Each structure stands twice: as C-alpha cells, then as structure tokens.
Amino acid sequence: MLVLSILLIIPLVGAAIITLMPATNPKLIRGVAVSHALIALIWSLGLWHWFDTASGTLQFSERFVWNHRLGTYYSLGIDGFSFPMVILTTLLCLIAMMASKSIDRGWKGYYSLMLLLETAILGVFMSQDWALFYLFWELTLVPLFFLIDRWGGPNRDSASINFVLYTMGGSVFMLMSLLVLFDTSSNHSFEMTSMAAGAGNLGSHKQLFIFLGFLIGFGVKIPLFPLHGWLPLAHVEAPSPVSILLSGVLLKMGAYGLIRAAMTLPKAMIILQPILATAAFIGLIYGGLLAWRQQDLKRMIAYSSVSHMGVVILGIAALNQTAMLGATLQMVAHGLVAGSMFLLVGLLYERTHTRDINHYSNLIRTTPRFALFITIAFLAAMGLPGTVGFIAELHTLIGGYERWGWIVVLLTMSVLISAAYSFRTVGRLFTGPERPDMHTIADLTPFELIATSLLIGSILLLGWFPTVVLNMMTASVTLFGATFPSMFQGGVP
C-alpha cells in the first residue's frame, strides 16, 4: 500500500476541494482545511504502529521510475531521522490551520497555499531521490512567498522577496553540487543511495567542494551563522500561523538535509567538522544575545531560533551517538517550543495589536491561561528539566564534551542567555503595575486552548518520556555512525 503517497495526497485533496468551493463561506473553507490537516496527522501517527524502531533502514519504501533517461525516480521512504519530522510537520500544520481564524480575506488562497506547503514539506522529508528532494525543496518557496506577501505585515513585500532570494541563492549552490555528484553515480541516478555509493569513490578534496554547495543551500534554511539574514524580517512580517511553520518546520528541513549530505559525503563532513562546530558555537551565543536585546516578541523568538538551531548543528558536528541523538531530538524540541511561542504571541498580538513587551503589564490577572502556557513555553525554550528541550540539550552537552572537552561550556552560556531573556519577557508580560488597557484583553478561548495544549502537552510529555522519540531515532543514528567508523563513538547516557 502506498501509505506515504497517500499522506502526500491528503493535503493536496484538501487544497483542490477548497479551490472549487465558493469564497463566501470562510468557516466552511477553514473547516475543510483543518479537517484535512487533522486527517494527515492521524495518518502519520498511524504509521507509528508499523514503524520498526529496531531498524535504521528505510521503511514504507515506494519506488517508481520518473524519468529513466535522467535517472530520476519517484522514491519515498522514512527512517528514524525523517519520521519524527513527518509527525512534527503534520502536527504543526494542524496547529497553524487552527490558529488562522484571524485571516479576514482571501480565505481560499490562504488555506490552499497552506495545504500545498504541507505537501511540499512532507515531500522533502520523505524523498529518497535527490531530484525529487530538490523539487519539493523549491516547491516550498511558492506558497511561502504568497503567504508572506499577501497576508503579511506592513513590510511584507521586502520580507517575501528577501526570503525567496536568500533561499534560491542557496539552492543554486545545492543544485550545482547535485549535478556534479550525479556524474559520480555509476548508473547516473539521482537516488540517494546511488549517489552515496558514487561519492564514496571520490577523494576528500572533491567531496569537500561538493559538500560546500550543500552546506550553503542547507545553511541558509537552518539558518547557519552568517546565513541567517532573512530570518528576523520574514518572521516579523509573516502571519503568525506561517511563522509557526517557518520556525517549527522549515528550519528543520535544512538540518535534515545536512544530515543526508553528511551521509553522502562523509570525508568532507570530517574535514569541515571544526568549521561547523565553530559556526554552531557562534550561532549559540550570537543568536541568544540578539534575542536578549529585542523588544519585539516575534523578532526575539526569531533570533532565539538561531541559537537553538546552533544546538542541532553542534550535535551533528560532534559525530558521536550521544550528540547526534541530542541534535535530532532538538529538532523536534525546537519545533514544538518555537511553534507554541509563535502561536501564543500571535494570539496575544491579535488581541492587543502590539508585539512590544514594554506595552504589556500584569496580564496574569486577566489572562491566567495565557500566563501559564507562555511561561511553560519560555521555560522549555531555556531547557528546563521536565521539558523535551532539556533532554535534547543534555545529550548534546554530553556528546559535545566527549568530542571537544570544556569548550562545550559555551552551550551552557547560551542556556544562561536564554534564561535571561525568558525571565525578562515573562516578568514584563505578567507582573508590574496594573494598566487599565490590559483589563480588556480576553484569555484563551476553548478552541485556542486545545491548539495550545497539544503543543505544550507534547513538550511536557516528551520531557518526561523521551524514549518515545529516542527509540525511534536510535537505530538510524547507529546506521549514520557506520559512515564514520573512525570517529563515531559514545552511547546513550
């Protein structure tokens, strides 16, 4: 049964239905979008029952010839790296649909583009052919451009163009690397396994030049310092539901692609290990300090993503099992945490029409549910024990210490910086003198409470029971380690 193809088709069917519906009934349009996002989530969770956590190889594989002369295939499959990202994508897409009630125009276009974006993201995580991967990778740009440009803030035009130019610029380097790598394949195929086999015959320097193209393309999306310039503007101007997907899922596409590239070009990965680690350490501190300086809530969360994704890069660069588990778990953790923060800040902005933390005061009296969930989200962002971020950062810290020793103390410094702006934000929002204009702000509605509880509940559940996800990842991480037999070491603490 073509279970992965069905998962790709579910959002597309929803988008097609919406385009055929009359534009006069926004509630019905929204209902169709939410229902198809929910079906996709249920379908992805259903795969968990048949997913073999003891196997690190591809599962639910589908393979059909796409273009024999070009060596391209419609090849899908999931493993311990991609399956958690698939579930995360379907969950956050559902949350984004549920949080889109404030969209007051162009409902058909908005929800159709959101569902198209979901299909494109899922395609990236499930593709096992580099040409198909690149197709889905570029396809994400189309809906994102229009979602930001048509439903974004006052500077949406520059934000959307800036985002597209950055991403397409990086994609050009990735495409060049793919074309060069294609020539190394003995059967001239774009399939990932075939390209990896061909790349194994290349020398270290040739692998290095090819890997640099991948690094630029994926580094823009991660965002890897100093390729992060598009991120703050895009997050600030994008509608809050789109920001949920930008930070929660789009950034993970870059890290996921980097993992696949490292498995294809291991010699280059070993050479670039210190450079990646340096960029990760800089991003950890630099992103945290910029987040600490911000007064705009969305801009602060955007810069915090640079810091948190630095944990992912650090874990990948360490090339040992403990750190790699921390990196992959951090991808899930940051998706949930950033998604919940953008969701709550977006809902708060809809009520107050300001994102400046200095305009808020003593909201705990009128919005206790907001206060509870935002506080948990910021505590999770700083890696408080009991949240999934703590488990991820602990694995990365231990694995980083195994590889680099005491220099990994920089990771703990980023945690302290994160704690500084987290406590400052919570204090500004929910303490201080009473202000009359704060008394009229409505608390979370039951529907909003459901959406928020799904994310916050997942953060806490995985914080207490991390083996649910770690068991899914471990076999694939072990298989990844077989690519680096001379360096990969360490176990699960």
DAWO-V827346 format. One record per run of one state. SS is the DSSP state (h for helix, s for strand, l for the rest). FROM is the first residue (numbers start at 1). LEN is the number of residues. If there is no record, write none. Layout:
BEGIN
ss = (SS	SS)
from = (FROM	FROM)
len = (LEN	LEN)
END
This chain:
BEGIN
ss = (l	h	l	h	l	s	l	s	l	h	l	h	s	l	s	h	l	h	l	s	h	l	h	l	h	l	h	l	h	l	s	h	l	h	l	s	h	l	h	l	h	l	h	l	h	l	h	l)
from = (1	3	21	26	50	59	68	72	79	82	99	107	127	128	129	130	152	156	185	191	192	200	204	223	231	238	240	265	266	294	296	297	319	321	353	356	357	360	368	382	388	431	436	439	446	465	467	485)
len = (2	18	5	24	9	9	4	7	3	17	8	20	1	1	1	22	4	29	6	1	8	4	19	8	7	2	25	1	28	2	1	22	2	32	3	1	3	8	14	6	43	5	3	7	19	2	18	9)
END
